[in-house]
Amino acid sequence: MATRILIERKVKPDCLADFLELSLQLRALAMRQPGYISGETLGSTENDGRHLIISTWHSLAAWKEWENNPERQKIARKMVKLLDGKPIVRAFAEM
């Protein structure tokens, strides 16, 4: 059963370019991760710096493996410096 992971992040003003670059790096790595199916990045239509990343994984266990991947964690630490607040991560399974 596929699992979708939704990550909402609020990017600080003037950090969008760096955020998008790190997002691309994460996506490139994720594409090589076992269990990864797809992903997309959406920006709020309210132009308030909020971005939603939606990724699809074969299972929650596959996502957890990716979440704990040292390369992912290294990039995520860089990304945190660009954010206004903590990311909100939610997992949803197909019903």
C-alpha positions in Angstrom: 0.0 0.0 0.0 1.5 3.3 -1.1 2.2 6.1 1.4 2.2 9.8 0.7 4.3 12.1 2.8 3.3 15.8 3.0 5.9 18.2 4.2 5.0 21.8 4.7 7.7 24.4 5.1 7.7 28.1 5.4 10.7 29.7 3.7 12.2 32.9 5.0 12.0 35.9 2.7 15.0 36.1 0.3 15.8 32.4 0.8 13.7 30.9 -1.9 16.5 30.3 -4.5 18.6 28.4 -1.9 15.5 26.5 -0.7 14.6 25.4 -4.2 18.2 24.3 -4.9 18.3 22.1 -1.8 14.8 20.7 -2.7 16.2 19.7 -6.1 19.2 18.0 -4.4 16.8 16.1 -2.1 14.6 15.0 -4.9 17.6 13.8 -7.0 18.8 11.7 -4.0 15.3 10.4 -3.2 14.8 9.2 -6.8 17.7 6.7 -6.1 16.2 5.6 -2.8 14.5 2.2 -2.7 10.7 2.6 -2.4 10.5 6.1 -3.9 7.7 6.5 -6.4 7.3 10.2 -7.2 7.4 13.7 -5.7 6.2 17.2 -6.4 6.8 20.6 -4.9 4.0 23.2 -4.6 4.1 26.9 -3.6 1.3 28.6 -1.9 -0.9 30.8 -4.1 -0.9 33.3 -1.3 2.8 34.0 -1.9 3.6 33.8 1.8 6.6 31.5 1.6 4.8 28.3 2.3 5.7 25.2 0.2 4.3 21.8 0.2 6.3 18.7 -0.8 4.3 15.6 -1.6 6.2 12.4 -2.1 4.9 8.9 -2.7 6.6 5.8 -1.3 5.9 2.1 -1.6 5.5 2.0 2.2 5.9 4.0 5.4 8.9 1.8 6.1 10.5 3.0 2.8 9.9 6.6 3.8 11.4 6.0 7.2 14.5 4.6 5.6 14.8 7.8 3.5 14.0 10.0 6.5 17.0 8.5 8.3 19.3 8.5 5.3 22.5 10.5 6.4 22.7 12.3 3.0 19.1 13.4 3.4 19.7 14.5 7.0 22.7 16.6 5.9 20.7 18.5 3.3 17.7 18.9 5.7 20.0 20.5 8.3 21.0 23.1 5.7 17.4 23.6 4.7 16.3 24.3 8.3 18.4 27.5 8.3 16.3 28.8 5.5 12.9 28.2 7.2 10.7 30.2 9.4 9.7 27.5 11.9 9.8 23.8 11.9 8.6 21.7 8.9 5.3 19.9 9.4 5.5 16.3 8.2 2.4 14.1 7.8 2.1 10.6 6.4 -1.1 9.3 4.6 -1.7 5.8 3.4 -4.0 4.7 0.6 -7.4 3.4 1.8 
